[in-house]
């Protein structure tokens, strides 16, 4: 067991930029890609994730201090800081549950593929930390290891089904044929966007409003180009933070760089995935009766879309505003502010890039996220204490996963502490999930018809 623990920890410590290239290269060879091409593909994905890490690091370094300055400038008295995925994922991997979570999630994926209950081939081993988080907080709260593993298993099953749901969106809007996003808040929160889209389709006049970066560019010229939008949004955030011209102009240029560089970096990942995606289609169809299968990946690949990056920047001040006006809120959004695009990426796809609709669904998504994150402060703190990551007397929160309805519902079922809150979150979420199944089927039929034309 000790050897197994050491091996698993060694693999996890390599990080996504090393782990994924190895996994991709091995899988590519298994499905028939030539070793030389498979190695190159793996390295391209590694390069892409290194680039993403640099961009996310730039955003954290630039937007983190700006968010803190905004909080201080407007006198926000929010006492519990959001750790963000960069802070909470290492805490999760320290849990004893993490030793079994990766092989358990892989086995569940294989079983579901064999039984035909999913068509998602998950290669994103790193993001199994989301499933692990659910199991880890259940274990930290209940002290029952087996309940923790059950939490991992249930989260895994639902995540792969979410991957099935959003595959048509990935192909229809993002142009990602044979790829889907089963992980993280992007997949978990997207059912709310289906509800918002349905409601807006029922409102005369409102249903015809369509605003995106392309239409902005047509109407306002250069001011609608992604590089200019990034600059303007960066400057606005800097002004809200109270920066002088030197400060807000620098932030504007950095955010302009994000808008330009992010799609180019994501293209490296897509180039690396192409050999695996092409060969996997033939391999899986031959082995499993001709059905189409989808490679499950990190939502980071959706940041190659300019609408997603634009929405992510817009929602930085909006998320802080929600935190200020929400009654009883104790959580200061911080660690995840730079990656809010992850929360709303699939929502952007559901709205087909319509930023007007994304404004409403994103507001709903972030409000629910912050509300749930308040409820899970004791759980996230218990996890931090149990892994020795924080000292006694310290409270921590996490928007990523700590604010996810899926994690909240599963944990409340295993460790019921607030039944009314469970019903308030659970019933609407299940209803949105059911709506999403119907939506996905309709979209899948449309995509298949267009593919056959």
C-alpha positions in Angstrom: 0.0 0.0 0.0 2.9 2.3 0.8 4.5 1.7 -2.6 1.1 2.3 -4.3 0.7 5.5 -2.4 4.2 6.7 -3.3 3.6 5.9 -7.0 0.2 7.7 -7.1 1.6 10.8 -5.3 4.5 10.8 -7.7 2.1 10.8 -10.7 -0.1 13.5 -9.2 2.9 15.7 -8.4 4.0 15.8 -12.0 1.0 18.1 -12.8 -1.2 18.3 -15.8 1.5 19.6 -18.1 3.5 16.3 -17.7 0.8 13.8 -16.8 -1.5 14.6 -19.8 1.3 14.3 -22.5 2.3 10.9 -21.1 -1.4 9.7 -21.0 -2.1 11.1 -24.5 1.0 9.6 -26.0 0.3 6.1 -24.5 -3.4 6.2 -25.5 -2.5 7.4 -29.0 -0.1 4.4 -29.5 -2.8 2.0 -28.2 -5.3 3.2 -30.8 -2.9 2.9 -33.6 -1.0 6.2 -33.9 2.6 5.9 -34.9 4.9 6.3 -31.9 6.7 9.3 -33.4 3.5 11.1 -34.1 2.1 10.1 -30.7 5.1 11.5 -28.9 4.9 14.8 -30.9 1.2 15.0 -30.1 1.8 14.5 -26.4 4.5 17.1 -26.4 2.3 19.6 -28.1 -0.4 19.1 -25.5 2.3 19.6 -22.8 3.4 22.8 -24.5 -0.2 23.9 -24.6 -0.8 23.3 -20.9 2.5 25.0 -20.0 1.3 28.0 -22.0 -2.1 27.9 -20.3 -0.3 27.8 -17.0 1.7 30.9 -17.9 -1.5 32.7 -19.0 -3.4 31.7 -15.9 -0.4 32.7 -13.8 -0.3 36.1 -15.5 -4.0 36.6 -14.9 -3.7 35.6 -11.2 -0.7 37.8 -10.7 -2.4 40.8 -12.4 -6.0 40.3 -11.4 -5.4 39.0 -7.9 -4.0 42.2 -6.5 -6.6 44.2 -8.5 -9.4 42.2 -6.9 -7.9 42.7 -3.4 -7.5 46.4 -4.1 -11.2 46.6 -5.2 -12.2 44.9 -2.0 -10.2 47.3 0.2 -11.3 50.3 -1.8 -15.0 49.6 -1.4 -14.6 48.5 2.2 -15.7 44.8 1.8 -15.7 43.0 5.1 -15.7 39.4 3.7 -13.8 37.3 6.2 -13.3 34.0 4.4 -11.0 34.0 1.3 -11.7 31.8 -1.7 -8.6 29.6 -2.2 -9.3 28.9 -5.9 -8.5 25.7 -7.7 -4.7 26.4 -7.5 -5.0 26.5 -3.7 -7.6 23.8 -3.0 -6.5 21.1 -5.5 -3.2 20.4 -3.6 -5.2 20.2 -0.4 -7.5 17.7 -2.0 -4.6 15.5 -3.3 -3.3 15.3 0.3 -6.4 13.5 1.4 -6.1 9.7 2.0 -9.1 9.4 -0.5 -6.8 10.6 -3.3 -4.8 7.3 -3.2 -7.7 5.4 -4.6 -9.6 8.1 -6.4 -7.7 8.0 -9.7 -7.8 4.2 -10.3 -11.4 4.2 -9.0 -12.5 6.9 -11.5 -10.6 5.1 -14.4 -12.3 1.8 -13.6 -15.7 3.4 -13.4 -15.1 5.0 -16.8 -14.1 1.7 -18.3 -17.1 -0.1 -16.9 -19.4 2.6 -18.2 -17.8 2.4 -21.7 -18.2 -1.4 -21.7 -21.8 -1.2 -20.6 -22.7 1.6 -23.0 -23.7 4.0 -20.2 -21.3 6.7 -21.4 -19.4 7.5 -24.6 -16.8 9.6 -22.8 -13.2 8.4 -22.8 -11.7 10.5 -20.1 -8.0 11.2 -20.6 -7.9 14.2 -18.2 -6.5 12.3 -15.2 -5.5 15.5 -13.4 -9.1 16.8 -13.1 -10.1 13.7 -11.2 -9.2 16.0 -8.4 -12.8 17.3 -8.7 -14.2 13.9 -7.9 -11.6 13.4 -5.2 -12.7 16.7 -3.6 -16.2 15.4 -3.1 -14.9 12.2 -1.5 -12.3 14.0 0.5 -14.8 16.4 2.2 -17.2 13.6 2.8 -14.4 11.7 4.6 -13.3 14.8 6.4 -16.8 15.5 7.7 -18.0 11.9 8.4 -14.7 10.1 9.2 -16.0 7.2 7.0 -13.5 6.2 4.3 -16.0 4.1 2.4 -18.5 6.9 2.2 -15.7 9.1 0.8 -15.0 6.5 -1.9 -18.7 6.3 -2.6 -18.8 10.1 -3.1 -15.9 9.8 -5.6 -17.7 7.1 -7.5 -21.0 8.9 -7.7 -19.3 12.1 -8.8 -17.4 10.2 -11.5 -20.6 8.6 -12.9 -22.4 11.9 -13.1 -19.3 13.7 -14.5 -19.1 11.2 -17.4 -22.8 11.6 -18.1 -22.3 15.4 -18.1 -19.6 14.8 -20.7 -22.2 13.0 -22.9 -24.6 15.9 -22.4 -22.2 18.6 -23.5 -20.5 16.8 -26.4 -23.0 18.3 -28.9 -22.3 21.8 -27.6 -18.6 21.2 -27.9 -19.1 20.3 -31.6 -21.9 22.7 -32.5 -20.5 25.9 -31.1 -16.8 25.3 -30.3 -16.1 23.1 -33.3 -14.6 20.4 -31.2 -15.5 17.2 -33.0 -15.1 14.1 -30.9 -14.2 16.1 -27.8 -16.2 16.9 -24.7 -15.8 18.5 -21.2 -17.0 16.3 -18.4 -15.0 18.1 -15.6 -15.2 21.0 -13.3 -17.6 23.9 -12.7 -18.1 24.5 -16.4 -19.8 21.1 -16.8 -21.6 21.3 -13.4 -23.0 24.7 -13.8 -24.1 24.5 -17.5 -27.6 23.1 -16.7 -28.5 26.6 -15.3 -27.6 28.1 -18.7 -30.1 25.7 -20.4 -32.8 27.0 -18.1 -31.9 30.7 -18.8 -31.8 30.0 -22.6 -35.3 28.4 -22.4 -36.7 31.3 -20.5 -35.3 33.9 -22.8 -36.6 32.0 -25.8 -40.1 32.6 -24.4 -39.8 36.4 -24.0 -40.7 38.4 -27.2 -38.0 41.0 -28.1 -35.5 39.7 -25.6 -35.2 36.4 -27.5 -34.0 38.3 -30.6 -31.1 40.2 -28.8 -27.8 38.7 -29.8 -24.6 40.4 -28.8 -21.1 38.9 -29.3 -17.6 40.0 -30.0 -18.2 39.7 -33.8 -21.3 41.8 -33.9 -19.6 44.4 -31.6 -16.7 44.5 -34.1 -19.1 45.1 -37.0 -20.9 47.9 -35.1 -18.0 49.7 -33.4 -15.1 48.7 -35.6 -11.7 48.3 -33.9 -13.2 48.8 -30.5 -14.9 45.4 -30.9 -11.8 43.4 -31.6 -10.7 40.9 -28.9 -7.4 42.7 -28.3 -9.2 46.0 -27.7 -11.9 44.5 -25.6 -9.3 42.9 -23.4 -7.5 46.2 -23.1 -10.7 48.1 -22.2 -11.9 45.5 -19.7 -8.5 45.4 -18.0 -8.4 49.2 -17.8 -11.9 49.2 -16.2 -10.9 46.7 -13.6 -7.8 48.7 -12.9 -9.9 51.9 -12.5 -12.3 50.1 -10.1 -9.2 49.0 -8.1 -8.1 52.6 -7.8 -5.0 52.2 -9.9 -3.2 55.3 -11.4 -2.8 55.5 -15.2 0.4 53.6 -15.1 -1.3 50.7 -13.2 -4.6 50.5 -15.1 -2.9 50.9 -18.5 -0.5 48.1 -17.7 -3.4 45.8 -16.6 -5.2 46.7 -19.8 -2.3 45.6 -22.0 -1.9 42.4 -20.0 -5.5 41.5 -20.5 -5.2 42.4 -24.2 -2.3 39.9 -24.3 -4.6 37.2 -22.7 -7.3 37.8 -25.3 -4.7 37.4 -28.2 -2.5 34.6 -26.8 -5.1 32.3 -25.2 -6.6 31.1 -28.6 -3.1 30.5 -29.9 -2.1 28.4 -26.9 -5.3 26.4 -27.1 -4.5 25.7 -30.7 -1.4 23.8 -29.6 -3.6 21.5 -27.4 -6.0 21.0 -30.3 -3.1 20.1 -32.7 -1.8 17.6 -30.1 -5.3 16.0 -29.7 -5.9 15.6 -33.4 -4.0 12.3 -34.0 -5.6 10.7 -30.9 -9.1 12.0 -31.8 -8.9 10.7 -35.4 -7.6 7.3 -34.4 -9.8 6.9 -31.4 -12.9 7.3 -33.4 -12.0 4.4 -35.7 -10.7 2.2 -32.8 -13.7 2.7 -30.5 -16.2 2.3 -33.3 -14.5 -1.0 -34.3 -14.4 -2.3 -30.7 -17.8 -1.0 -29.5 -20.2 -1.3 -32.4 -19.8 1.8 -34.5 -20.9 4.5 -32.0 -19.2 7.8 -31.8 -17.0 8.4 -28.7 -15.7 11.6 -27.1 -12.3 12.4 -25.6 -12.9 14.0 -22.2 -10.7 17.0 -21.6 -10.1 20.0 -19.3 -12.5 23.0 -19.8 -9.3 25.1 -20.4 -9.6 24.2 -24.1 -12.8 26.2 -24.3 -10.8 29.4 -23.4 -9.7 29.4 -27.0 -13.0 31.1 -27.8 -12.9 34.9 -27.6 -16.5 35.0 -26.2 -15.5 32.9 -23.2 -12.4 35.0 -22.4 -14.5 38.2 -22.8 -17.2 36.9 -20.5 -14.6 35.8 -18.0 -13.2 39.3 -17.8 -16.6 40.9 -17.6 -17.6 38.6 -14.7 -14.7 39.6 -12.5 -16.3 42.8 -11.2 -19.8 41.3 -11.5 -18.7 38.4 -9.2 -17.3 40.8 -6.6 -20.5 42.8 -6.8 -22.6 39.7 -6.2 -20.4 38.9 -3.2 -21.0 42.4 -1.8 -24.8 42.5 -2.2 -25.6 38.8 -1.3 -27.1 38.8 2.3 -25.0 36.9 4.8 -22.1 36.3 2.4 -18.7 35.7 4.1 -16.7 34.6 1.1 -14.3 36.9 -0.7 -13.9 35.7 -4.3 -10.2 35.7 -4.9 -8.4 32.6 -6.0 -10.8 31.7 -8.8 -11.4 35.3 -10.1 -8.9 34.9 -12.9 -10.5 31.7 -14.1 -14.2 32.6 -13.9 -14.2 31.7 -17.6 -14.1 28.1 -16.5 -17.4 28.5 -14.7 -19.3 29.9 -17.6 -17.5 28.4 -20.7 -20.1 25.8 -21.6 -22.9 28.3 -20.8 -21.4 30.5 -23.6 -21.6 27.6 -25.9 -25.2 26.9 -25.0 -26.0 30.5 -25.7 -24.0 30.2 -29.0 -21.7 33.0 -28.0 -24.5 35.4 -27.1 -22.9 37.6 -24.4 -26.3 39.1 -23.6 -27.7 35.8 -22.5 -24.4 34.8 -20.9 -24.7 37.9 -18.7 -27.9 36.5 -17.1 -26.9 32.9 -16.9 -23.4 33.8 -15.6 -24.9 36.0 -12.9 -27.1 33.1 -11.8 -24.2 30.7 -11.9 -21.9 32.9 -9.9 -24.6 33.8 -7.4 -25.4 30.1 -6.8 -21.6 29.3 -6.6 -21.0 32.0 -3.9 -24.1 30.9 -1.9 -23.0 27.3 -1.9 -19.4 28.2 -1.1 -20.8 29.8 2.1 -22.5 26.6 3.1 -19.4 24.5 2.5 -17.0 26.7 4.5 -17.1 24.2 7.5 -16.5 21.3 5.1 -13.6 22.9 3.2 -12.1 24.0 6.5 -12.4 20.5 7.9 -10.6 19.1 4.8 -7.8 21.7 5.2 -7.4 20.8 8.9 -7.5 17.0 8.3 -4.7 17.3 5.7 -2.6 19.6 7.8 -2.9 22.4 5.2 -4.2 25.0 7.6 -3.9 25.7 11.3 -6.7 25.6 13.8 -8.8 28.8 13.9 -8.5 29.4 10.2 -11.5 29.2 7.9 -11.2 28.7 4.1 -13.6 28.5 1.2 -13.4 27.5 -2.4 -15.6 28.6 -5.3 -14.3 25.9 -7.5 -15.9 22.6 -6.3 -16.7 24.2 -2.9 -19.4 26.1 -4.7 -20.5 23.3 -7.1 -24.1 22.1 -6.7 -23.1 18.5 -7.6 -20.5 18.3 -4.8 -22.9 20.0 -2.4 -25.8 17.7 -3.1 -23.7 14.5 -2.9 -22.1 15.6 0.4 -25.4 16.6 1.9 -26.9 13.3 1.1 -24.1 11.4 2.8 -23.7 13.9 5.7 -27.1 15.7 6.0 -26.7 19.0 7.9 -29.2 21.4 6.3 -32.1 19.7 4.6 -33.9 22.9 3.6 -30.8 24.2 1.8 -30.4 20.8 0.1 -33.9 21.0 -1.2 -33.4 24.6 -2.3 -30.3 23.7 -4.3 -31.2 20.1 -5.2 -34.7 20.3 -6.7 -34.0 23.2 -9.2 -30.7 21.6 -10.1 -32.3 18.2 -10.9 -35.0 20.0 -12.9 -32.3 21.9 -14.9 -30.4 18.6 -15.4 -33.5 17.0 -16.9 -34.0 20.0 -19.1 -30.4 19.6 -20.2 -30.9 16.0 -21.2 -33.8 17.0 -23.5 -31.7 20.0 -24.9 -28.7 17.7 -25.5 -30.8 15.2 -27.5 -32.3 17.9 -29.7 -28.9 19.4 -30.3 -27.3 16.1 -31.0 -29.9 15.3 -33.7 -29.2 18.7 -35.3 -25.4 18.2 -35.2 -25.7 14.7 -36.7 -28.0 16.0 -39.5 -25.5 18.7 -40.3 -22.6 16.2 -40.2 -24.4 14.0 -42.7 -25.1 16.8 -45.2 
